[in-house]
């Protein structure tokens, strides 16, 4: 999946653990863990809530990169 994130870094900056972050944005600790590992892509509304809690833009946390094709 070409969606990368810096959630763990931003979460550390505001000094909260995964459980606290989950409670602040309305999801479980497991969901935060899955997002950080790249196993789960959040909805737009969840990404916006996460960014708001961290005090940054969505683009500061989440980066989408197109997969490069080997075809020429």
N, C-alpha and C positions, 0 to 999 in steps of 0.2 A: 504494500500500500504506500503510495507516495506522499502521505500526510505525516509530517514530522512535527515534533513538539518540544518545547522547553518548559513544560509544566513543572517538572520537579525543581528546576532552577528557580522559577518564579514563586513556587510554593515555599521554598526555603527562604527566599528574600522576605516574605511576609511572616515567616516563623510559624507555620502551621503544618501539622502532620496530615497524612492522607485521610484519616477519619474526620479531622476538623474541616479540611477542605471539602470533603463530601457533604458534610452537614451544612456548610455555608452555601453550597450550590444546589443542594437537594438531591444528591445521589449517594450511593454507598462508597465505602472505602475501596471496595473491590473495583468499582467503576473507575475511580481515580487511578488506581494501580494499573488497570488495563489501558487507560489512556496514556499514561506515562511510558508503558512498555511498547506502545504502538499497536496493541492488539485490538483496540476499539477506537473508532473515529466518532467523536461526539457530534450531536446534532448542532445546528447553527445556534439554537437558543442556549444550549448548554455551553458551547464555546464562548458565547457572549457573556453568560453569567460568570464563567471562570475568569475571563479577562477583566470583568468589572471588579470582582473580588480582589484580583491581583493588582488592580490599578493601572492596567496597561491595555493596549489594543489587542484584538484577536491575532493580528499579524505578528505581534511581538512574541506570542506563544506558539501559534500554529503556522507551519509553512507547508505549502503544497508544491511539490515538484513533479513535473511531467516525467513519466518513464520514457527513457530514450529507447528508440527502436534500433535494431541492428541492420534494418533494411536501408539500402542506399539508392 
